Amino acid sequence: MPRPIQATIHTEALRNNLARVRAAVPDARVWGVVKANAYGHGIERVFEGLRGADGFALLDLDEAQRVRDLGWRGPILLLEGVFEPRDLELCSRLNLWHTVHCDEQIDMLATHKTHQPHRVFLKMNSGMNRLGFTPQRYRTAWARLNALPQVDEISLITHFSDADGPRGIAHQVAAFAEATRDLPGERTLGNSAATLRHAQAADVRADWVRPGIAIYGSAPDFPERTAQQWGLQGAMTLASKLIGTQDLQPGDTVGYGSSFTANAPMRIGIVACGYADGYPRHCTTGTPVLVNGVRTRMVGRVSMDMITVDLGGVPDAGFGSEVTLWGRASSGAVLSIDEIAQAAGTVGYELMCALAMRVPVVVD
Ligand SMILES: *Cc1c(COP(=O)(O)O)cnc(C)c1O
């Protein structure tokens, strides 16, 4: 028998989350962001649940190829654009729309031989200072692109740094609106947080939104709001089983570094899941976990292949009992990936992206 750990991708949750995003911005088209192998879920595994999107946005050309191989003929957008001139040939062949964020990418287009002009998304650095042309340089870049026979339609794109936090997006929206006021072309601004939190701002709705994390069922602004409060459902469950138990006496310690000490008699369960499966090693005693659908806590340190859990509230649990690390238990009980991420001092994005290769994945 294989080791009992398994991840499950929930097609119905993906559909629900996409519908939830659409409801927030009914007039916008929706890019399903499937970069990083669909945030660790697997592009091929999420495709069925997300095929109702208007397009797919990603970074890697081989991921674009995989989306085409699935039979998708609609829009695909490369969020970082091309990395070298010959990538443009693949863009032509696969009909990919691509971001243009720097002069070097315009230079590549200018020397590209193509019969089919490209649709590009000209990126503005409206304050995040990662990719894009500053508002002052944006128009020059637009004019350069507009003069190229290799370019057909120019759309306008920017990205927010603080859509999930107190600073918000108003300053970036203003910079973008000001610098693009009389430019033609479709606009796309909002990620998940902007789409859910700031949908009332007409500028955010724009023509397209670009949700990633929300469609995978994690709250973009946890813990201010939970996935449940946003009506989102976790699209990934990580589950395993107990492969042993131990009865502890007061003073007994658990695991590497003896970081947990029992102060009363207690029973613990040993779970076939560790950091080599993608469970974060930064989680410590107290991190929530479901055993037989009942919420309990991890004790001690996460090791490579195992964690240890308190069975105090789950007296019927034993060898083979179901353990839910995040996601949905067979009882229907839910443990949000955001809670585990918080316990590890990180965000849901990182956990889902870090699901390890050795974990078998099924789709339901
Ligand atoms: C990753 C990404 C998104 C999606 O962001 P979420 O926070 O996951 O919704 C949107 N736009 C761009 C440019 C991105 O790189």
The ligand as a Tripos MOL2 file, in Angstrom:
@<TRIPOS>MOLECULE
LIG
   15    15     1     0     0
SMALL
NO_CHARGES

@<TRIPOS>ATOM
      1 C1         -0.2310   36.3620   -9.8040 C.3       1 LIG1
      2 C2         -0.8310   37.5380  -10.4650 C.ar      1 LIG1
      3 C3         -2.1900   37.8060  -10.3260 C.ar      1 LIG1
      4 C4         -3.0870   37.0110   -9.3960 C.3       1 LIG1
      5 O1         -2.8970   37.4510   -8.0890 O.3       1 LIG1
      6 P1         -3.7620   36.8750   -6.8630 P.3       1 LIG1
      7 O2         -3.3180   37.6510   -5.7100 O.co2     1 LIG1
      8 O3         -3.4130   35.4280   -6.7550 O.co2     1 LIG1
      9 O4         -5.1740   37.0680   -7.2310 O.co2     1 LIG1
     10 C5         -2.7220   38.8640  -11.0310 C.ar      1 LIG1
     11 N1         -1.9380   39.6290  -11.8290 N.ar      1 LIG1
     12 C6         -0.6230   39.4070  -11.9880 C.ar      1 LIG1
     13 C7          0.1810   40.3010  -12.8540 C.3       1 LIG1
     14 C8         -0.0210   38.3680  -11.3000 C.ar      1 LIG1
     15 O5          1.2830   38.1410  -11.4410 O.3       1 LIG1
@<TRIPOS>BOND
     1     1     2 1
     2     2     3 ar
     3     2    14 ar
     4     3     4 1
     5     3    10 ar
     6     4     5 1
     7     5     6 1
     8     6     7 2
     9     6     8 1
    10     6     9 1
    11    10    11 ar
    12    11    12 ar
    13    12    13 1
    14    12    14 ar
    15    14    15 1
@<TRIPOS>SUBSTRUCTURE
     1 LIG1         1 GROUP 0 **** ****
